[in-house]
Amino acid sequence: MQAKGAAATQALARPDPAIRLYVLGGPDESGSRALAASLGKAMGPDGERIDIPSSKLRDDPATLTDEAAAIGMFGGRRWVLVTLMSGGGDEVMAAATALLEAPAAGNPVVIIGSGITAKSKIAKLAATHPAAMLVISWPPDMRDAGRLANDFAAPLGLELDPKVAQAIAQSCNGDRGLIERETEKLALYCDASPSARKRAGADDWAAIGAGMSDGDIGPLIDAVLDGQCRSLPPLFAAMEADGSGDIRLLRAFARRTVDLAALRVHVEEGASPGRVIESHGRSIFWKEKDAITRQLGLWSADALAWLAGELLRIERAMKGDAGNAMLLLRAGLLDIARRAAAARGNGQRYS
């Protein structure tokens, strides 16, 4: 079967036990990942995600059926995620077919690939099989993206001024994942909650960094993520001098982290950082390609997950102790840089 829009969102948030396979394709990979994350949340706090490289399924199709039928070590729910590095999914067709033909499969499987179109073999399989679902995601236009911001804000107890919702959408270029993250940050800044609803206006949006250019603090971001600790003192001094040492800076770090995480998936599957960057062409700003290539080789998927949590911890610490916010920011960024430096010095990725 095939699902679209709100029906697709609901289907992944409340997965039907009869559905074994979800194929999430289309050019909006961020939207597909947001849908997959919804299924992950539905598995509960003890749910376990099993990542399988698509290249492994090409060589050993039976792996998918085995993992879908496996029982978690501690009895918790499991789900399987397969991310295609490129192409329309032909390399996993045998595995998907075997999964759907198996007598039983207790764990849902999600296959994500921006190269999957409605004409792809795996898309046709998912659209016609009763135990599978196909979702083709397209980037939202700015009006729809503004509505997305409101949809993310409402459960957090936050009401967005219409202009703020549009500003968030525009600053994130319609990227669902980034829109959700920016909305969460704004809710945190406004101290909103379901029991204490708040309204966010233009001043609130400006306070967390609306309109700040990554180019203004690009050298600092690269120095920290490259582990260049000796370069930080003058960069910290410049940060304090121009007033960029606040939540706006962490927002820029978070954007880079999200970008790296999306690209790192392909490195985990065996592609070199250089090849990954080359395959994304003009979608990566040419001035940032060298830095992102270095950082893709240095920061593993697990390390990037840690980094995202660490940025949030720094932000909360700064808001909880405004008098020492700058000190907390410098200490947090230095710790991140030291970890990167240690990984680089060992000739290994940090994990």
C-alpha positions in Angstrom: 0.0 0.0 0.0 1.0 3.6 -0.4 0.5 6.4 2.2 0.8 10.2 1.8 0.9 13.3 4.1 -0.9 13.0 7.4 -1.8 9.3 6.8 1.9 8.5 6.4 2.8 10.4 9.6 0.1 8.5 11.5 1.1 5.2 10.1 4.7 5.5 11.2 3.8 7.0 14.6 1.3 4.1 15.3 2.7 1.2 13.3 0.4 -1.6 12.3 1.8 -5.0 13.4 0.7 -6.4 10.0 3.2 -4.1 8.2 6.6 -5.7 8.0 8.3 -3.3 5.6 8.2 0.5 5.2 9.9 1.9 2.1 10.6 5.6 2.5 11.8 7.3 -0.7 11.7 10.6 -2.6 14.0 13.6 -2.6 13.1 14.8 0.9 15.4 12.4 2.8 15.0 14.6 5.9 11.2 13.9 5.8 11.9 10.2 5.4 14.2 10.2 8.4 11.6 12.1 10.5 9.1 9.4 9.6 11.5 6.7 10.6 12.2 8.5 13.9 8.5 8.4 14.6 8.5 4.7 14.2 11.5 4.5 16.5 9.6 6.4 19.2 6.7 4.1 18.8 8.9 1.2 19.8 9.1 2.8 23.3 12.0 4.0 25.4 13.6 0.6 25.5 13.2 0.1 21.7 16.4 -1.1 19.9 17.3 0.1 16.4 19.3 -2.3 14.3 21.2 -0.7 11.4 22.1 -2.8 8.4 24.3 -1.5 5.6 22.5 -1.9 2.2 25.8 -3.4 0.8 25.5 -6.3 3.3 22.0 -7.1 2.1 23.2 -7.2 -1.4 25.8 -9.8 -0.5 23.6 -11.7 2.1 19.8 -11.0 1.5 18.8 -13.5 4.3 20.3 -11.1 6.9 17.2 -8.9 6.8 14.7 -11.7 7.4 16.9 -13.0 10.3 17.1 -9.6 12.0 13.4 -9.0 11.5 12.6 -12.2 13.3 15.3 -11.9 16.0 14.3 -11.4 19.7 16.0 -8.6 21.6 18.6 -9.7 24.2 16.5 -8.0 27.0 13.1 -8.7 25.6 12.5 -5.1 24.3 11.0 -4.2 21.0 13.4 -3.9 18.0 13.2 -2.3 14.5 15.6 -2.5 11.6 16.8 0.5 9.6 18.5 0.2 6.1 19.8 3.3 4.4 20.7 3.3 0.8 23.8 5.2 -0.2 22.6 5.7 -3.8 20.4 4.2 -6.4 16.7 3.1 -6.3 17.0 0.1 -4.1 17.8 -2.7 -6.5 20.6 -4.0 -4.3 18.1 -4.8 -1.5 15.3 -6.1 -3.6 16.1 -9.8 -2.9 16.3 -9.1 0.8 13.0 -7.2 0.8 11.2 -9.9 -1.2 12.5 -12.6 1.1 11.3 -10.6 4.1 7.8 -10.3 2.7 7.7 -14.0 1.8 8.9 -15.2 5.2 6.4 -17.1 7.4 6.8 -14.5 10.1 8.7 -11.3 11.0 8.2 -9.7 14.3 10.3 -6.5 13.9 9.4 -3.8 11.4 11.9 -2.9 8.8 12.5 0.6 7.3 14.3 1.2 4.1 15.3 4.8 3.3 16.6 6.1 0.0 16.3 9.4 -1.7 16.9 7.7 -5.0 13.7 5.6 -4.6 11.0 6.8 -6.9 7.5 5.5 -7.6 9.0 3.7 -10.6 11.6 1.8 -8.6 11.2 -1.9 -8.3 11.2 -1.8 -4.5 8.6 1.0 -4.5 6.3 -1.0 -6.7 6.8 -4.0 -4.4 5.9 -1.9 -1.3 3.0 -0.2 -2.9 1.3 -3.5 -3.9 2.1 -5.9 -1.1 -0.4 -6.0 1.9 2.5 -6.3 4.4 4.4 -3.3 3.1 4.0 0.4 2.9 5.5 3.0 0.5 5.9 6.7 1.3 7.4 9.1 -1.2 8.4 12.3 0.5 8.8 15.7 -1.3 10.3 18.8 0.2 7.5 21.1 1.5 7.0 24.5 0.0 7.5 27.5 2.4 3.9 27.7 3.3 3.7 24.0 4.2 7.0 24.3 6.0 5.5 27.1 8.1 2.7 24.8 9.0 5.2 22.1 9.9 6.8 24.5 12.4 3.4 25.0 14.0 2.8 21.3 14.1 6.1 20.7 15.9 5.5 23.6 18.3 2.0 22.7 19.5 2.9 19.6 21.5 5.7 21.5 23.2 3.3 24.1 24.5 4.5 26.8 22.1 2.4 29.0 19.9 4.3 30.6 17.0 3.6 34.1 15.6 2.8 33.5 11.8 5.9 35.4 10.8 8.1 33.4 13.2 6.8 30.1 11.7 7.7 31.3 8.2 11.1 32.6 9.4 11.9 29.2 10.9 10.9 27.5 7.7 13.0 29.8 5.5 16.0 29.6 7.7 15.9 25.8 7.5 15.2 25.7 3.8 12.1 23.6 4.4 14.2 20.8 6.0 11.8 18.9 8.4 14.6 17.8 10.7 16.0 21.2 11.1 12.6 22.8 11.5 11.8 20.4 14.4 15.1 21.1 16.1 14.8 24.9 15.8 11.3 24.7 17.2 12.5 22.7 20.1 15.2 25.3 20.8 12.7 28.1 20.7 10.4 26.2 23.1 13.3 25.7 25.4 14.2 29.4 25.2 10.6 30.5 25.9 10.4 27.9 28.8 7.2 26.5 27.2 5.6 23.2 28.1 2.2 21.6 27.6 1.2 22.8 31.1 2.6 26.3 30.6 1.9 27.4 27.1 3.9 30.4 25.7 3.7 32.4 22.5 6.9 33.1 20.6 7.3 36.4 18.8 9.9 37.9 16.6 12.0 39.1 19.5 12.2 35.5 20.8 13.3 34.2 17.4 15.9 36.9 17.1 17.2 36.1 20.6 18.2 32.5 19.6 20.1 33.6 16.5 17.7 34.4 13.6 19.7 35.6 10.7 23.1 34.7 12.0 25.4 33.5 9.2 27.5 30.4 9.6 30.2 32.2 7.7 30.7 34.6 10.5 31.8 31.8 12.9 32.8 29.2 10.4 36.5 29.2 11.5 35.5 28.6 15.1 33.2 25.7 14.1 35.9 24.1 12.0 38.6 24.6 14.7 36.5 22.9 17.3 35.3 20.0 15.1 38.8 19.5 13.7 40.3 19.4 17.2 42.6 22.3 16.7 42.8 23.3 20.3 45.7 25.7 19.9 43.7 27.8 17.5 40.9 28.4 19.9 42.1 31.2 22.2 42.1 34.0 19.5 38.9 32.6 18.1 37.2 32.7 21.5 38.5 36.3 22.0 36.9 37.3 18.6 33.7 35.5 19.6 33.5 37.6 22.8 34.4 40.8 21.0 31.7 40.5 18.4 29.0 39.2 20.7 28.5 35.9 18.9 29.2 33.8 22.0 25.6 32.8 22.8 22.9 30.4 21.7 23.3 31.6 18.1 26.7 29.9 18.0 25.3 26.6 19.4 22.6 26.8 16.7 25.2 27.0 14.0 27.1 24.0 15.5 23.9 22.1 15.6 23.3 22.7 11.9 26.7 21.4 11.1 26.2 18.4 13.3 22.9 17.5 11.6 24.6 17.9 8.2 27.4 15.6 9.2 25.1 13.0 10.7 23.1 12.8 7.4 26.3 12.4 5.4 28.0 10.0 7.9 25.4 7.3 7.2 27.0 6.7 3.8 30.5 6.6 5.4 29.3 4.0 7.8 28.3 1.9 4.8 31.8 1.9 3.5 32.0 5.0 1.2 35.0 7.3 1.7 34.3 10.9 3.0 35.6 12.3 -0.3 33.2 10.1 -2.3 30.3 11.1 -0.2 31.0 14.8 -0.6 31.5 14.4 -4.4 28.2 12.5 -4.7 26.3 15.4 -3.1 27.6 17.9 -5.6 26.4 21.5 -5.3 24.2 20.8 -2.3 27.4 21.4 -0.1 28.8 24.9 -0.2 32.2 24.7 -2.0 34.0 26.6 0.7 32.9 24.0 3.3 33.7 20.9 1.3 37.3 20.4 2.6 36.3 20.9 6.3 33.2 18.7 6.0 35.3 16.0 4.4 37.8 16.1 7.3 35.1 16.0 9.9 33.3 13.1 8.2 36.4 11.0 8.6 36.9 12.1 12.2 33.3 12.0 13.7 31.6 8.6 13.7 27.8 8.3 13.9 28.0 7.5 17.6 30.3 10.5 18.2 27.8 12.8 16.3 25.0 11.5 18.5 27.1 12.4 21.6 27.9 15.8 20.1 24.2 16.7 19.6 23.5 15.8 23.2 26.5 17.8 24.4 25.5 20.9 22.5 22.1 20.7 24.2 23.7 20.2 27.6 25.9 23.3 27.0 22.8 25.3 26.0 20.9 24.3 29.1 23.9 25.0 31.4 24.2 28.5 29.8 20.5 29.3 30.3 20.7 28.0 33.9 23.7 30.2 34.9 23.5 33.3 32.7 26.3 35.0 34.7 28.8 32.3 33.7 27.4 31.6 30.3 30.5 32.6 28.4 32.7 30.5 30.6 30.4 27.5 30.2 30.4 27.9 26.5 34.2 28.1 26.2 34.6 25.1 28.5 32.1 23.0 26.5 33.6 23.8 23.1 37.1 23.1 24.4 36.0 19.7 25.7 34.5 18.9 22.2 37.7 20.0 20.6 39.9 17.9 22.9 37.9 14.8 22.1 38.3 15.5 18.4 42.0 16.1 18.9 42.4 12.8 20.8 40.7 10.9 18.0 42.8 12.6 15.3 46.0 11.9 17.3 45.1 8.2 17.6 44.5 8.0 13.9 41.0 6.8 14.6 37.5 8.1 14.6 36.1 9.1 18.0 33.4 6.8 19.1 
